[in-house]
Amino acid sequence: MMKSISEQPEAIARALSVGLNADAFHDAFHRRSIHKVWVLGSGTSYFAAQIAARAWEAELGIDCQASSALEFLDRMAQLQLNEHVLVLAISQSGAALTLQSVFRQVREAGALTAIVTAFPGAATSSEAEFVVETHTGVEQNMGKTKGFTTSTLVAVMLGRRLALPLGTEGDASLWERHKYIPALLNETIGTCLGVVDQWVDKFRDVQAVLVVGAGAQVAAASEGALKLLEVAKLPVWSLELEEAMHGPVNALGPSTGVVLVADSVPIPERLSGYVNAIDYVGVPFLKFATSAAITEGLGRFDLVLPACEDVAVRTIRSVVPFQILAHALSAARGMPIDTARYPELYKILSYKSFHKELP
């Protein structure tokens, strides 16, 4: 896992260097006059879809919505799919069986289909009309790190490619806009590695964790919670700031840790109120901020990241501290870092094409 974490800057640089090669998709998108986009995924890819959908909506000014693949299938009859709708899937493995069902059905309804994946030749990828490769490279660890980072950024950049005028040198423009990201990630990884032992000292003995996302960091909180859950094998749940301020505080106790990843919010008093409340309760508390401006009046933060104007990029970057915390906390608690607790369940669940044979 640590190898994959450290390879994230290189993986992003590779994706930027190779480019999206999405000219044909760009043409199809505008020829169809797409006015609605669904971005689908499961697990890590669903949180990537949330970040991508927000970025697409900001860039394109059209309705973009993230959904889990299974929920989308359940609602499909009410979604008015037609030739002006795009269904974009994010699947690192390109083998999600639910997405195969989605693609087959939405194509029958006339919708445009595309997938962002690390494996363009996989079974699910072959069901999409357009495939955009992430160039992630090999990642064999349990908790996906560079897979999340590359998939999310490539999906975000795909929306930004569509926002460029026809005839624009799309990949060159995307490179210029995003070329700073490898250095940003490298700096973030180094900073986190320098202080993660202090975080582990706070959280070594907790029995459950609540992860709270403020502002644009809700998806980062969800992905961060998943990393802690699957790698450190801890019960973890994730909430948006406002939702965390009501009944959930009653679940907090001496063995419950809280991690807050904070961005700017429309009502700053809500953020300061929550910080004061957790300080009052006195549980183990880690505070991450996306810039120094967020911390004003809120006391000492455990991590303050350099300011980044790009909302999608700073959300992707905010997952890195959780990756490193999950790895270090798992090691400190003597848990297996790179393997599942119940590896046989992947075959039993049969949710990907290469796991469909039951034992």
Stockholm file with secondary structure:
# STOCKHOLM 1.0

chainA/1-359         MMKSISEQPEAIARALSVGLNADAFHDAFHRRSIHKVWVLGSGTSYFAAQIAARAWEAELGIDCQASSALEFLDRMAQLQLNEHVLVLAISQSGAALTLQSVFRQVREAGALTAIVTAFPGAATSSEAEFVVETHTGVEQNMGKTKGFTTSTLVAVMLGRRLALPLGTEGDASLWERHKYIPALLNETIGTCLGVVDQWVDKFRDVQAVLVVGAGAQVAAASEGALKLLEVAKLPVWSLELEEAMHGPVNALGPSTGVVLVADSVPIPERLSGYVNAIDYVGVPFLKFATSAAITEGLGRFDLVLPACEDVAVRTIRSVVPFQILAHALSAARGMPIDTARYPELYKILSYKSFHKELP
#=GR chainA/1-359 SS CHHHHHTHHHHHHHHHHHCCCCHHHHHHHHHTTCCEEEEEESTHHHHHHHHHHHHHHHHHCSEEEEEEHHHHHHHGGGSCCCTTEEEEEECSSSCBHHHHHHHHHHHHTTCEEEEEESCTTSTTGGGSSEEEECCCCCCCSSSCSHHHHHHHHHHHHHHHHHHSCTTCCHHHHHHHHHTTHHHHHHHHHHHHHHHHHHHHHHHTTCSEEEEEECGGGHHHHHHHHHHHHHHHCCCEEEEEHHHHTSGGGGGCCTTEEEEEEECCCSSHHHHHHHHHHHHHHTCCEEEEESSGGGGTTSCCCSEECCCCSCHHHHHHHTTHHHHHHHHHHHHHTTCCSSSCSSTTHHHHHTCBGGGCSCC
#=GC SS_cons         CHHHHHTHHHHHHHHHHHCCCCHHHHHHHHHTTCCEEEEEESTHHHHHHHHHHHHHHHHHCSEEEEEEHHHHHHHGGGSCCCTTEEEEEECSSSCBHHHHHHHHHHHHTTCEEEEEESCTTSTTGGGSSEEEECCCCCCCSSSCSHHHHHHHHHHHHHHHHHHSCTTCCHHHHHHHHHTTHHHHHHHHHHHHHHHHHHHHHHHTTCSEEEEEECGGGHHHHHHHHHHHHHHHCCCEEEEEHHHHTSGGGGGCCTTEEEEEEECCCSSHHHHHHHHHHHHHHTCCEEEEESSGGGGTTSCCCSEECCCCSCHHHHHHHTTHHHHHHHHHHHHHTTCCSSSCSSTTHHHHHTCBGGGCSCC
//
